Amino acid sequence: MFSKACEYAIRATIYIARQSMEGLRASLADISREIDSPIAFTSKILQQLVKAEIIYSTRGQTGGFYIESAMMESITIAGIVTAIDGDAIYTDCGLGLKECSGAEPCPVHEKFAEIRESLKNVLESTNIASLASGLKNGVTCLKR
């Protein structure tokens, strides 16, 4: 459903939020290890998240990646998906056709419209603070 980069971006953001809740900054190496992603790939993803102002970074001995606590409630999964994959998940044809619309629908157009709308609602209503809290409380995990 999501690209691999998007999956890693969501996991990285949750991990960074979890660390930020404790007043800590996460290093590239720690993030890469915790989300089970190659360091170079993780670095590129984090750059995109910084550019989209979803996460922040500082350099130096006490540097790393972090999220302002006041922002955690407003950062949604939808924002991360859009920053990494764009809006294709909400707009592209379910069968991969180049042109598909209500006027000229593919065989699954109407069914996928319902699924996309439901997915969009879930992604827009799920914030990073709630996901990081689940991680903090041991209810959820980022890798197995």
QUIRAMO-V491927 format. One record per backbone hydrogen bond with DSSP energy under -0.5 kcal/mol. NH is the residue of the N-H (numbers start at 1). CO is the residue of the C=O. If there is no record, write none. Layout:
NH,CO + NH,CO
This chain:
7,3 + 8,4 + 9,5 + 10,6 + 11,7 + 12,8 + 13,9 + 14,10 + 15,11 + 16,12 + 17,13 + 18,14 + 19,15 + 20,16 + 21,17 + 22,18 + 22,19 + 23,20 + 24,19 + 26,65 + 31,27 + 32,28 + 33,29 + 34,30 + 35,31 + 36,32 + 36,33 + 37,32 + 42,38 + 43,39 + 44,40 + 45,41 + 46,42 + 47,43 + 48,44 + 49,45 + 50,46 + 51,47 + 52,48 + 53,50 + 54,49 + 55,49 + 56,66 + 58,64 + 63,60 + 64,58 + 65,26 + 66,56 + 71,68 + 72,68 + 72,69 + 74,71 + 75,71 + 76,74 + 77,123 + 77,126 + 78,123 + 80,76 + 81,77 + 82,78 + 83,79 + 84,80 + 85,81 + 86,81 + 86,82 + 88,85 + 90,87 + 91,87 + 92,88 + 93,97 + 96,93 + 101,104 + 109,106 + 112,108 + 113,109 + 114,110 + 115,111 + 116,112 + 117,113 + 118,114 + 119,115 + 120,116 + 121,117 + 122,118 + 123,119 + 124,120 + 125,121 + 126,122 + 127,125 + 128,72 + 128,75 + 129,72 + 131,127 + 132,128 + 133,129 + 134,130 + 135,131 + 136,132 + 137,133 + 138,135 + 139,134 + 140,134
